Amino acid sequence: MIPFNRTALLAATTALLAIPGTPAYAQDGGFRDCLQNIKAEAIRQGVPGAVADRAFQGLTPDQKVVDLDSRQPEFSLTYGKYVGNAVTPDRIAKGQQKMAQYRSLLDAIGREYGVPPQYLVAFWGMETNYGAYLGDFQVVRSVATLACMTKRTAFFSNETVQALKILASNGMTSQQMRGSWAGAMGNMQFMPSTFVKYGVDRDGNGRIDLWNSMPDAFASAANFLRGIGFRPGLPSSDEIVLPRNFPLDQADTTVEKPVRTWAAMGVKRANGQPLPVSDEPASITLPAGWRGPAFILYPNFKAVMNWNRSTLYALSIGILAQQIAGGPAVAQSPPDDDQPLSHDAVIDMQKRLARLGFYSDEPDGLLGPKTRSAVRLFQKQIGLPADGHPTPEVVQRLAQAAR
Ligand SMILES: [Ca+2]
């Protein structure tokens, strides 16, 4: 769903496979040269030259892909907005229906890979609304365009090589291989490199089909999740309630303590039940500030973040999975006045925090741990709960304090 985040992550993990020294090609004239370099690397990795020739024949860059890639979101969504869009009553109901429909298959795959079925269904719901939007871009054209026409040449050159491998091994034509504008394919929106590394031919028909075969799609998702660290046991997250005197600066994804320690500090599950008895490391987050819901993040949360590097995406997966499995909805609503902050508004805030001596990094417009920590210091100074969450009140008080 957020290919940029995921691809940025995978770029780091596939750097060793990248083609060194391939420049970004600013003009169409360089596109053929770029494709030639990719073809040479594909052949080095065992792809028959004829497969590359067929896929690249008459291929032109897709301007629509370049345009979509250059579009930067102006605002980051709030927790309330993001989760409200992601975990709708309709998506929960459809997820439960899919769970029932694929019960025996999901149970078998779940046992084999150690991934609970509700997670497989939740990813399916988040990625493509259960197969409703698989994407209709030609994947080879998309990833080749991104390789040759943007600055992320190394990452997308490798993705193009991997896409050619899929064509070679899977008996598909480039025309048939469709996906998102950024090259994510099938029910689970796998990038070509993920497809090659984790794809599973579960139905045993000799090819991996993530578009039409749910056995293949579910088994591949489970195999990928296991590969990126998902383990049987605790879920990815749980809604919690904090005790009244809880030190809010401990509610930060950078602070990890054993689950047992949080329990000893008085943290309980939202339904009042105790936390699971466990020594696994966990952190606490308040995605809408202290007035909104609180979540404990178990190790599987990190695995979900390895699928998509967005905290709100990972929270949505946990919330959706829990409700697909018949569990409760999130009890605590986010505050009504939670507002999305634009990139520029965050930069402005960082500059003001710097003037007050609370922030020393280069203003980057991102609400990262250092910015949250600076907001906490300001909140402490003016006597507000120090949750690091920039509410409209905090932003306004900051504008007055640091003109
Ligand atoms: Ca198959």
Residues whose N, C-alpha, C, O or C-beta is under 5 A from the ligand:
A	BS01	CA	D201 R202 D203 G204 N205 G206 R207 I208 D209 S213 D216
